[in-house]
Amino acid sequence: MTKRAFNFNAGPAALPLEVLQQAQEQFVDYHGAGMSIMEMSHRGALYEQVNNEAQSLLRKLFNIPNNYKVLLLQGGASTQFASIPMNFLRPGTTGAYVATGSWAEKAYKEAKLFGETAIVASSEADKFNRIPDVSSIVLPENAAYLHVTSNETIEGTQYQSYPDSGNVPLIADMSSDILCRPVDVSKFGMIYAGAQKNLGPSGVTIVILREDLAQDSPKTIPTMLRYDTHAKNDSLYNTPPSFSVYMVSLVLKWLKERGGVAAMEQYNRNKTNLIYNAIDNSGGFYRGFAQPESRSIMNLTFRLQSEELEKLFAKESEAEGFVGLKGHRSVGGLRASTYNAVPLESCQALVQFMAEFQKRHG
Ligand code: PMP
C-alpha cells in the first residue's frame, strides 16, 4: 500500500488518493487515444468532454443557477484581484472591500491600482482574528461591487453568513473554501477560486459569474483579462490548462460519489470539531487564534505559549509524518488545513499527537 503523509498543507494541498490513482491509470493512455490528456488538442472531442464535464459537475454540485457562466481560467486567484476592478470599476464608481486579513488586503491593494476603492468593514484592530460584523455595512452610493474573502487561509477565519449587498454585486474570493459547504450562489455576482485547495491541482482558476456581468467588459483592457472573452468562448479562447481541468473533473466526480457538498460539510465539521475540541480542552496549552464565532472549517490556526514550543511542535510533528503544520510566515503559530480531501484519519492522528505533545511538554 502507498504510504501517505498526514498532509495538512495550505495549498497546493492533499488530493483524494482515489483521484490520484485514477489519474495514474489514465496517465499514459487516455481512453485508448494512444496519448495522455496533456498531449492532445484542446479542440478535440476528448478534451471537449473534459471541459464540459468539469463545468457541468460544478454546476450540479454547487447548485449554480442557469444564468451564471462557469469559466476555467489561468493566472490564479491573484490575477482575479486585478481582473475584477479592470472589468467592473468604471469612472465615478467605487470598489468596496471588507478587510478580513492577508488575502482581502491583497485584493484591495490591487484594486487601488485601477480606481476608487473603499474599506467598508475591517477587523484589523483585532489582528484579523475574526470576521467583522457585516450585518449593517453601509456601501458607498456609487459602489460597483462589494468584495469579500470567504475564508482567510492565513488567519483561519471564515464567514458564517455573507453580507446583503442589495443590488450591488457581491463578489467572493472562495479560494480556500469553495465546495466545503453549500452556498446560495444566487446571492453573488461572482465567485472565484484557485483550484489548488479544494478542487484539484494548481493551474486553473474557477470563476462563477452572473451572465449580465459577463458581457461588455471595457474595450481598453487586455483580451485575456476580459470576462466576456472567456464567457463567449466556453473557456477555450486560448490553450487551457488541460491537465489541471482534467484533475478538477476527477475531484468533482469523487465529491459527487461522496454524497456532494452537504455531506462534505458534515464530514468537514466532524474533522474540525475534533481539532477545535482538542484546542479548547487543553487547559490553555493550545490557544485558538481565530475567535470561536469566526472559526474556519478549512484552516485551523492555533498557538502555543512560546515560539520555541511552536517550533518544537512543528519539528516533532514532522518527524511523525505530519506535513504543513507550521503557520504562515506572516503570522507565525501553527495551522492545520483540513480541506475536503484531508481524511478524518489524519485529523484523528493529529489530535492524538497534540495530546502526546502536551504530555511531554506541558
Ligand atoms: N485568495 C485566497 C483566500 C488564498 O488562500 C490564495 C492562495 N493561498 C489566493 C487568493 C491566491 O491564490 P493564487 O496563488 O492562486 O493566486
Residues whose N, C-alpha, C, O or C-beta is under 5 A from the ligand:
A	BS01	PMP	G75 G76 A77 S78 T79 W103 N151 T153 D173 S175 S176 G194
